[in-house]
Amino acid sequence: MSLNRVNGTCQSNIYWILCICLALVLATVVVYWQVRHHEFIDFDDDEYITENKHVLEGLTQEGVIWAFTKSHSNNWHPLTWLSHMLDCQLFGLDAGAHHLTNVFFHVANAILLFLLITRMTGNLWASAFVAAAFALHPIHVESVAWASERKDVLSTFFWLLTTWAYMRYVQRPSMIRYVPIIIFFILGLLSKQMLVTLPFVLLLLDYWPLRRFILDDKSVCDNKQAVPAVSIKRCVLEKLPLLILSVIAGLIVFLTQQSSGILRSTIQYSLICRIENALVAYVEYIGKMLWPLHLAVFYPHPGDTLTIWQIAGSLLLLVSITAGVIWKLRRHPYLAVGWFWYLGTLVPVIGLVQVGNQALADRYTYIPFTGLFIIIAWGVPEILGRLFYRKYIISLSAAVLLFSLGLLTYSQVKHWRNSMTLHKHAIQAVPDNWAAHHAIARIYQEAGDLDTAIKHYSEVMRIVPDFMPLRVNIGVALVEQGNLDEAAIHFTEVLRHIPDHFEANFNLGTILANKGEFPRAIAHFKKALEVEPDSYELHHRLGAIFFQQGRLKKGIEHYTEALRIQPYSQTLRWELAIAHNKLGIELAKKAQLDLAITHFNEALAIKPDLADAHSNLGRVSTLQGDIDQALTHYYKALELNPNLVNARFCLADILARQGKKNDAIENFRKVLEIKPDHTESRRALQKLLKKAD
């Protein structure tokens, strides 16, 4: 049995293909199997999985609707959400199982890549090298060992299926064969919108290795190709539906990220700054491919600190390589295809539209590096030419290289064991890695080790003193430590730069409220309320302050709003009922009896078992002359709380005036049992006893 080469007549032994596939599976599983013992990471895994209620509920109708209609975590990728939901449905929060799902997709991608390139080129061993490098390169660990990066391995799976469907289409073009291309491409875009560059890559593959069109009469294309030759125009027009889908997907992700506020391209980093970083990043990625050490989960953006030599050197290198591959286009087309594959697929994530504060990210190379692997796989044998023992040298070198990559990957996967190991390694790999210090500080803070947390927060402040949002966290840690004055300094500094910062206003307001500086606290709480009007904590705290000031109406307004936001909070219901009861008392003292009754009834509507409210309604009913209504409320109050002194005294007093001496005497005696020094009850009881004598 054999595979037919698309652009020639090459027969590949199925035995070797099966052996290579098995080797890819075994090698990949060996280096990644350790993830079955890994934990979730506190870097996105909470938003994606552990604290995402839609994902935690598994595959539900509500969850599916949410996945397709809402954006979350600055992205819209419904198929990725569904895959996480399925994992939770099957495995719950078993982190190891979630990680192994990523490994499964990575293995599948490596095999698909090998079969695809072999089918297109007929070069079994070069294709095997590309697939093995893809499977074992340590820079791809981030995409595999990080549960939240499911979108990388999943979207690449559909990228490769789309390319496979395209390869079948070009052999025998028809609408029936074109439909799977559209379907797989849409599924890929629903996993991650980075697939927008795939139509561009398919056009590259049309030139080499499919050789569907020629650029001029001297082109490498020959008449032996198995794929029908077509014009460049035809090749471009075939990609038009895919390009339209790419534009739609690109627009969706741009609008999603813009609405989430994560885009910093026009605020924090100027266009010139972004272009400079992009040039340097292209070269740094190549460096990481050739020398994959010091890999980290986060590389801080350099801002405007790049030197002219870094920028000019990167530009010169990129231009030189581009010119070289174009010069060698006719004789060595794989150079141009691999190089432009690398350059083109990185465009969406190279930082021209800046998302976040990273200069580059390992996960962004999951698809682009395939282009560079192709250059190496086809270029090295050509460079060695007719060297004596060429095949043995190439085979041995490839084996040593891949084995070394496997060892490095195995070591890199270890760093992803948990959040602490990951971020500690990031500090070692990248000097002045403020994001890693910040993550470690939060871990120590949650563990209660505030001294160590503040030490790492201080490092963050040293490295990025002007990054105000991070200053809030050290303020919170100082509050937990009891150092309120120093914490207030940090919050004040944040507000000097960002007056409407929610957390800074909230925390500073809390500190001022604890000090009794209510007017200033109220001002900060109201400022925070402008940012998050549906904050339960804000309304709750404002209500409490107004109550302390004796401004009961304002307090009730905020408590009522807080209860609307969290209707099941029993503590709040009790506090709000008490507040209505207190306001009723104040109104009753001012002889505003009808309003007082309204608030007593509001209290009972919230807490029907509030005995004090029934007692107070009894008092007001008595003042209004409605004795029967008063008795009803007093009896209800005493049913709820038999030891309520005021209700029992008032009840006894009414009974005495109604001539029900025995009942009155019994209730006066119960008052004195509860409160022996209750003078009025003692006098009333003595008076009744004398009359009885």
C-alpha positions in Angstrom: 0.0 0.0 0.0 1.3 3.5 -0.8 0.6 7.2 -0.8 0.6 9.0 -4.2 2.6 12.2 -4.4 0.5 15.1 -5.6 3.1 16.8 -7.7 5.0 13.8 -9.1 5.0 10.0 -9.0 6.5 9.0 -5.7 5.6 5.8 -3.9 6.2 5.9 -0.1 6.3 2.7 2.0 3.3 2.5 4.2 5.4 0.7 6.7 7.7 3.6 7.3 4.8 6.0 7.5 3.2 3.9 10.2 6.5 3.7 12.1 7.0 7.4 11.9 3.5 8.1 13.1 4.0 5.7 16.0 7.3 7.3 16.8 5.7 10.8 16.8 3.0 9.5 19.2 5.4 7.9 21.6 7.9 10.7 21.7 5.2 13.4 22.2 3.4 11.4 24.9 6.7 10.7 26.7 7.7 14.4 27.0 4.1 15.6 27.8 2.7 12.7 29.9 3.8 14.4 33.1 1.0 17.0 32.7 -1.5 14.5 34.1 -0.2 15.6 37.5 -0.2 19.3 36.8 -2.5 21.9 38.3 -4.5 24.6 36.7 -2.6 27.9 36.4 -3.7 31.2 37.9 -3.0 32.9 34.6 -6.3 32.7 32.6 -7.3 29.2 33.8 -9.7 30.7 36.3 -11.5 32.8 33.7 -11.5 30.0 31.2 -12.3 27.0 33.5 -12.2 27.0 37.3 -14.3 30.1 37.9 -16.4 30.1 34.7 -19.8 29.0 35.7 -20.9 28.3 32.1 -17.9 26.0 31.6 -18.2 24.3 35.0 -21.8 23.3 34.3 -20.7 21.3 31.3 -22.5 21.1 28.0 -25.9 22.7 28.6 -28.3 24.6 26.3 -27.7 27.8 28.2 -23.9 27.3 28.0 -24.0 26.7 24.2 -26.0 29.8 23.7 -23.6 31.8 25.9 -20.6 30.4 23.9 -22.0 31.6 20.6 -23.6 34.9 21.7 -21.2 36.4 24.3 -17.5 37.3 24.4 -15.5 36.4 27.5 -11.8 36.8 28.5 -11.4 39.3 25.7 -12.2 36.7 23.0 -15.0 35.1 21.0 -14.2 31.5 20.3 -17.3 29.4 20.9 -15.9 26.0 19.8 -13.1 26.4 22.3 -15.6 27.1 25.1 -17.6 24.0 24.0 -14.4 21.9 24.3 -13.8 23.1 27.8 -17.4 22.5 28.7 -17.1 18.9 27.4 -14.0 18.4 29.5 -15.8 19.6 32.6 -18.8 17.4 31.7 -16.5 14.3 31.5 -13.7 15.1 34.0 -15.0 17.8 36.3 -12.1 19.9 37.6 -9.5 17.1 37.2 -6.7 19.4 35.8 -4.6 16.5 34.6 -7.4 15.3 32.3 -7.9 18.8 30.8 -4.1 18.9 30.1 -4.2 15.5 28.5 -6.9 16.6 26.1 -4.5 19.3 24.9 -1.8 16.7 24.5 -4.2 14.5 22.4 -4.8 17.4 20.0 -1.1 18.2 19.9 -0.3 14.5 18.9 -3.1 14.6 16.3 -1.7 17.8 14.9 1.8 16.4 14.6 0.5 13.3 12.7 -1.7 15.3 10.5 1.2 17.7 9.7 3.4 14.8 8.8 0.9 13.1 6.6 -0.1 16.3 4.9 3.4 17.4 4.0 4.4 13.9 2.9 1.3 13.8 0.7 2.1 17.2 -0.9 5.9 16.8 -1.3 6.5 13.1 -1.4 9.6 13.6 0.8 9.0 11.2 3.7 12.0 12.0 5.9 11.9 15.8 5.5 8.2 15.7 6.3 9.0 13.6 9.4 11.5 16.1 10.6 9.1 19.0 10.3 6.4 17.1 12.2 8.9 15.9 14.9 10.2 19.5 15.3 6.6 20.7 15.6 5.8 18.0 18.2 9.0 18.3 20.3 10.1 22.0 20.2 10.0 23.4 23.7 8.5 26.7 22.5 5.3 24.9 21.9 5.0 23.7 25.5 2.9 26.8 26.3 0.3 25.9 23.8 0.0 22.3 25.1 0.7 22.4 28.8 -1.5 25.4 29.5 -5.2 24.4 29.7 -6.4 27.8 28.6 -4.5 27.5 25.4 -6.8 24.8 24.1 -7.7 27.3 21.4 -4.2 26.9 19.9 -4.2 23.1 19.6 -7.9 23.0 18.6 -7.7 25.7 15.9 -4.5 24.2 14.5 -6.3 20.8 14.2 -8.9 22.5 12.0 -6.2 24.4 10.2 -4.6 21.1 9.1 -7.9 19.5 8.2 -8.8 22.6 6.1 -5.4 22.2 4.3 -6.0 18.5 3.8 -9.4 19.2 2.3 -7.8 21.8 0.1 -5.2 19.4 -1.1 -8.0 16.9 -2.1 -9.8 19.7 -3.9 -6.9 20.8 -6.0 -6.4 17.3 -7.2 -9.9 17.2 -8.7 -11.6 20.6 -8.2 -15.4 20.5 -7.6 -17.9 22.2 -5.5 -18.4 18.9 -3.5 -14.8 18.9 -2.5 -14.7 22.7 -1.8 -17.5 22.5 0.8 -15.3 20.6 3.4 -12.7 23.4 3.1 -15.3 26.0 4.1 -16.6 23.8 7.0 -13.2 23.0 8.5 -12.1 26.7 8.1 -15.2 28.0 9.9 -14.7 25.4 12.7 -11.1 26.7 13.0 -12.2 30.3 13.1 -14.7 29.4 15.9 -11.8 28.0 17.8 -9.4 30.9 17.4 -9.4 33.7 14.8 -5.6 33.3 14.2 -6.7 31.2 11.2 -7.4 34.4 9.3 -4.0 33.9 7.6 -4.7 30.4 6.3 -5.9 31.6 2.8 -2.5 33.3 2.4 -0.7 30.0 3.3 -2.9 28.1 0.9 -1.8 30.5 -1.9 1.8 29.8 -0.9 1.2 26.1 -1.1 -0.3 26.6 -4.6 3.2 27.7 -5.7 5.1 25.1 -3.7 4.8 22.2 -3.3 1.5 21.9 -5.2 2.9 23.9 -8.2 -0.5 24.9 -9.5 0.7 28.1 -11.1 3.9 29.5 -12.7 5.4 33.0 -12.3 7.3 33.0 -15.6 8.6 30.7 -18.3 11.7 29.9 -16.2 9.8 28.7 -13.2 10.5 25.4 -11.5 7.0 24.1 -12.5 7.2 21.3 -14.9 4.7 19.1 -16.9 4.9 16.1 -14.6 2.7 17.6 -11.9 -0.3 15.6 -10.9 -2.3 18.8 -9.9 -3.9 20.7 -12.8 -2.1 23.9 -13.6 -4.2 27.1 -13.2 -3.6 30.8 -13.3 -2.7 33.0 -10.4 -6.0 34.7 -10.8 -7.9 31.4 -10.4 -5.9 30.6 -7.3 -6.7 33.9 -5.7 -10.4 33.7 -6.6 -10.6 30.2 -5.0 -9.6 31.8 -1.7 -12.1 34.6 -1.9 -14.8 32.9 0.2 -12.1 32.1 2.8 -10.9 35.7 2.7 -14.4 37.0 3.3 -14.7 34.7 6.3 -11.3 35.9 7.5 -12.3 39.5 7.3 -15.5 38.8 9.3 -13.6 36.9 11.9 -10.9 39.6 12.2 -13.6 42.2 12.6 -15.3 40.2 15.4 -12.1 39.7 17.4 -11.2 43.4 17.0 -14.5 44.6 18.2 -14.5 42.1 21.0 -11.1 43.1 22.3 -11.8 46.8 21.8 -15.0 46.5 23.8 -13.2 44.7 26.6 -10.6 47.4 26.9 -7.6 45.1 26.4 -6.4 46.9 23.2 -3.7 49.3 24.2 -2.4 50.1 20.8 -3.4 53.7 20.6 -3.1 54.4 24.4 0.0 52.9 25.9 2.1 52.2 22.8 2.5 54.5 19.8 2.5 53.1 16.3 6.2 53.6 15.9 6.8 51.8 19.2 4.7 48.9 18.0 6.4 48.6 14.6 9.8 48.7 16.3 8.8 45.9 18.7 7.4 43.9 15.8 10.6 44.0 13.9 12.7 42.9 16.9 10.1 40.2 17.9 10.3 38.6 14.4 14.1 38.1 15.0 13.7 37.1 18.6 11.3 34.4 17.7 13.9 33.0 15.2 16.4 33.1 18.0 14.1 31.1 20.3 13.6 28.6 17.6 17.4 28.1 17.1 18.3 28.4 20.8 15.1 27.5 22.8 16.4 28.4 26.3 15.0 31.0 28.8 11.4 30.5 27.7 8.8 32.2 29.9 5.1 32.6 30.1 5.4 36.3 29.9 7.9 38.7 28.2 7.4 42.3 29.2 6.9 44.8 26.4 10.0 47.0 26.1 8.0 50.1 25.2 10.3 52.8 23.8 13.5 51.3 25.4 14.7 49.4 22.3 18.0 50.7 21.0 18.5 51.9 17.4 20.9 49.0 16.9 18.3 46.4 17.9 15.8 48.0 15.5 18.1 48.6 12.6 19.8 45.2 13.0 16.4 43.4 13.0 15.2 45.3 10.0 18.4 44.7 8.1 18.2 40.9 8.8 14.6 40.6 7.9 15.0 42.5 4.6 18.2 40.5 3.8 16.5 37.2 4.3 13.4 38.3 2.4 15.6 39.5 -0.5 17.5 36.2 -0.4 14.5 33.9 -0.6 13.0 36.0 -3.4 16.4 35.7 -5.3 16.3 31.9 -4.8 12.6 31.7 -5.6 13.0 29.8 -8.9 15.6 27.2 -7.8 14.5 26.8 -4.1 10.8 27.7 -3.8 10.6 26.1 -0.3 12.7 29.0 1.0 10.1 31.6 0.0 7.2 29.5 1.1 8.6 28.7 4.5 9.8 32.3 5.1 6.5 34.0 4.0 4.6 31.3 5.9 6.5 32.4 9.1 6.2 36.2 8.4 2.5 36.1 7.3 1.1 33.9 10.0 2.6 36.0 12.8 1.1 39.2 11.5 -2.2 38.9 13.6 -0.1 38.5 16.8 3.1 40.4 16.2 1.9 43.4 18.1 1.0 45.9 15.4 -2.4 45.9 17.1 -1.2 45.5 20.7 -3.2 43.2 22.9 -2.0 43.2 26.5 1.5 44.1 27.8 3.7 41.3 26.3 6.4 41.9 23.7 5.9 38.4 22.3 4.6 35.0 23.4 5.7 31.4 22.9 2.1 30.4 22.1 2.0 32.6 19.0 4.6 30.4 17.3 2.5 27.2 17.3 1.6 27.6 13.6 4.2 30.1 12.2 7.3 28.0 13.1 6.2 25.3 10.7 7.4 27.5 7.9 10.9 27.7 9.4 10.9 24.0 10.1 10.2 23.4 6.3 13.2 25.7 5.4 15.5 23.6 7.7 14.1 20.2 6.5 14.6 21.0 2.8 17.5 23.5 3.1 20.1 21.5 5.1 20.2 18.5 2.7 20.7 20.9 -0.2 23.5 22.8 1.6 25.3 19.6 2.3 25.0 18.7 -1.4 27.2 15.8 -2.4 29.0 15.6 1.0 30.5 12.1 1.6 28.3 10.1 4.0 25.7 12.9 3.6 22.7 10.7 4.5 24.3 9.4 7.6 25.4 12.8 8.8 21.9 14.3 8.2 20.2 11.3 9.9 22.5 11.4 12.9 22.3 15.2 13.2 18.5 15.2 13.0 18.3 12.4 15.6 20.6 14.3 18.0 18.7 17.5 17.4 15.3 16.0 17.9 16.4 14.1 21.0 17.8 17.4 22.5 14.6 19.2 21.7 12.7 16.4 23.5 14.9 16.8 26.6 14.4 20.5 26.6 10.7 20.1 26.2 10.5 17.6 29.0 12.3 20.1 31.2 10.1 23.0 30.1 6.9 21.1 30.8 8.1 20.6 34.4 7.9 24.4 34.9 4.2 24.3 34.2 3.5 22.0 37.2 1.7 24.8 39.1 1.5 28.6 39.2 4.4 29.0 41.6 6.9 26.9 39.6 5.8 28.6 36.4 6.3 32.1 37.6 9.5 31.4 39.5 11.0 30.0 36.3 9.8 33.1 34.4 11.7 35.3 36.9 14.9 33.3 36.2 14.4 33.2 32.5 13.6 36.9 32.0 15.2 39.5 34.2 12.9 42.2 35.7 9.8 40.1 34.8 7.3 42.3 36.6 4.3 40.1 35.6 5.9 37.0 37.2 6.7 39.0 40.4 3.1 40.2 40.4 1.7 36.7 40.0 4.0 35.3 42.8 3.0 38.1 45.1 -0.7 37.3 44.6 0.0 33.6 45.4 1.8 34.5 48.6 -1.0 37.0 49.5 -3.7 34.4 49.1 -1.6 32.0 51.2 -1.4 34.7 54.0 2.3 35.3 53.7 1.9 39.1 53.4 5.6 40.0 54.0 6.8 37.9 51.1 3.9 39.1 48.9 4.8 42.8 49.7 8.4 42.0 48.8 7.4 40.8 45.4 4.9 43.7 44.9 7.8 46.1 45.7 9.8 44.5 42.9 6.9 45.2 40.6 6.9 48.8 41.7 10.6 49.0 41.1 10.4 47.7 37.6 7.3 49.5 36.5 6.7 52.4 38.9 4.2 54.1 36.6 2.0 51.1 36.0 -0.7 52.3 38.4 -3.2 49.4 38.4 -0.5 47.1 39.9 0.0 49.5 42.7 -3.5 48.7 43.9 -2.5 45.2 44.8 0.3 46.2 47.1 -2.1 48.6 48.8 -4.6 45.7 49.3 -1.8 43.6 50.8 -0.8 46.5 53.2 -4.5 46.7 54.2 -4.5 43.0 55.1 -1.3 43.6 57.0 -3.0 46.4 59.0 -0.8 49.1 57.5 -3.6 51.4 56.5 -1.7 54.7 56.2 0.8 53.3 53.8 -1.9 51.6 51.8 -3.8 54.8 51.6 -0.7 56.5 50.0 -0.6 53.9 47.3 -4.4 54.2 46.5 -4.1 58.0 46.5 -1.2 57.8 44.0 -3.2 55.6 41.7 -6.1 58.0 41.8 -3.8 60.9 41.1 -3.2 59.3 37.7 -6.5 57.4 37.2 -9.2 59.3 39.1 -12.0 56.8 38.2 -10.0 53.6 39.1 -12.6 51.4 40.8 -10.5 49.4 43.2 -8.4 52.4 44.3 -11.6 54.4 45.1 -13.2 51.4 46.8 -10.2 50.6 49.0 -9.4 54.2 49.9 -13.1 54.8 50.7 -13.0 51.7 53.0 -9.9 53.0 54.8 -11.4 56.4 55.3 -14.7 54.9 56.6 -12.8 52.9 59.1 -11.2 56.1 60.3 -14.6 57.8 60.6 -13.9 60.2 57.8 -17.3 59.6 56.3 -17.6 62.6 53.9 -14.4 61.7 52.1 -15.2 58.0 52.2 -18.6 58.7 50.6 -17.0 60.7 47.9 -14.7 57.9 46.9 -17.5 55.3 47.1 -19.7 57.4 44.8 -16.8 57.8 42.4 -16.4 54.0 42.3 -20.1 53.6 41.9 -19.9 55.6 38.6 -17.7 52.8 37.3 -19.6 49.9 38.7 -23.2 51.0 39.5 -24.2 47.4 40.3 -21.6 46.8 42.9 -23.2 45.1 45.9 -20.3 45.9 48.2 -20.4 49.6 47.4 -24.1 50.0 48.0 -23.8 48.0 51.2 -21.0 50.1 52.5 -22.6 53.4 51.6 -25.8 52.3 53.3 -23.8 51.4 56.5 -22.1 54.8 56.5 -25.3 56.7 56.0 -26.9 54.7 58.9 -23.9 55.6 61.1 -24.5 59.2 60.2 -28.1 58.9 61.1 -29.2 59.5 57.4 -31.6 56.6 57.4 -33.4 57.4 54.2 -30.1 57.5 52.2 -29.0 54.3 53.9 -32.2 52.5 53.0 -31.9 53.6 49.4 -28.4 51.9 49.1 -29.4 48.9 51.1 -32.5 48.4 48.9 -30.2 48.6 45.8 -27.8 46.2 47.3 -30.7 43.7 48.0 -31.8 44.1 44.3 -28.3 43.0 43.3 -28.0 40.1 45.8 -31.6 39.2 46.6 -30.6 36.1 48.5 -28.3 37.7 51.0 -29.9 36.9 54.4 -27.5 39.2 56.2 -28.5 42.1 54.0 -32.2 41.4 54.3 -31.9 41.5 58.1 -29.9 44.7 58.0 -32.4 46.4 55.6 -35.3 45.3 57.7 -33.6 46.7 60.8 -33.0 50.0 58.9 -36.7 50.3 57.9 -37.6 49.6 61.5 -35.3 52.3 62.8 -36.5 54.8 60.3 -40.1 54.0 61.4 -39.2 54.7 65.0 -37.6 58.1 64.0 -40.8 59.0 62.1 -43.0 57.9 64.9 -41.1 60.2 67.3 -41.8 63.1 64.9 -45.5 62.1 64.9 -45.4 61.0 61.2 -47.3 57.9 62.1 -48.5 56.9 58.6 -45.0 57.1 57.2 -43.7 55.2 60.2 -46.3 52.4 59.6 -45.1 52.2 55.9 -41.5 51.6 57.0 -42.5 49.1 59.7 -44.5 47.2 57.1 -41.5 47.4 54.7 -39.4 45.8 57.4 -41.9 43.0 57.8 -42.1 42.5 54.0 -38.4 41.8 54.0 -38.2 39.9 57.3 -41.7 38.7 58.4 -40.2 37.4 61.6 -38.9 40.7 62.8 -40.5 40.9 66.3 -39.4 44.6 66.9 -41.3 45.7 63.8 -44.5 44.1 65.1 -44.0 45.7 68.5 -43.5 49.1 67.0 -46.6 48.7 64.8 -48.4 47.9 68.0 -47.2 51.2 69.6 -48.2 53.3 66.5 -51.6 51.5 66.3 -52.1 52.4 70.0 -51.3 56.1 69.3 -53.8 56.0 66.4 -56.4 54.5 68.7 -56.6 51.2 66.9 -56.4 49.0 70.0 -57.4 45.7 68.3 -54.7 46.2 65.6 -52.2 47.0 68.4 -53.1 43.8 70.3 -52.7 41.7 67.1 -49.1 43.1 66.6 -48.2 42.7 70.3 -49.3 39.1 70.4 -47.4 38.4 67.1 -44.3 40.1 68.4 -44.4 38.0 71.6 -45.0 34.9 69.6 -41.8 35.6 67.7 -39.8 36.7 70.8 -41.4 36.0 74.2 -38.7 38.0 75.9 -39.5 41.3 74.1 -39.9 43.6 77.1 -41.5 46.6 75.5 -44.1 44.5 73.6 -45.0 42.6 76.8 -45.3 45.8 78.9 -47.4 47.6 76.3 -49.7 44.5 76.0 -50.0 44.3 79.8 -50.8 48.0 79.9 -53.6 47.6 77.3 -55.0 44.6 79.1 -55.1 46.5 82.4 -57.0 49.4 80.8 -59.4 46.9 79.3 -60.1 45.5 82.8 -58.4 42.1 82.1 -56.5 42.3 85.4 -55.3 38.7 85.6 -53.9 38.7 82.1 -52.3 42.1 82.8 -50.8 40.9 86.1 -49.4 37.8 84.4 -47.7 39.9 81.7 -46.3 42.4 84.1 -44.8 39.6 86.2 -43.2 38.1 83.0 -41.7 41.5 82.3 -40.1 41.6 85.7 -38.8 38.0 85.3 -37.0 39.2 82.2 -36.0 42.6 83.5 -36.3 42.8 87.3 -35.4 46.5 87.4 -38.3 47.5 85.0 -39.8 50.2 87.3 -42.9 50.9 85.3 -44.0 47.3 85.3 -43.3 47.0 89.1 -45.5 50.1 89.8 -48.3 48.9 87.5 -48.2 45.5 89.0 -48.4 46.8 92.6 -51.3 49.1 91.6 -53.2 46.1 90.1 -52.5 43.9 93.1 -53.8 46.6 95.6 -57.0 46.9 93.6 -57.4 43.2 93.6 -57.0 43.2 97.5 
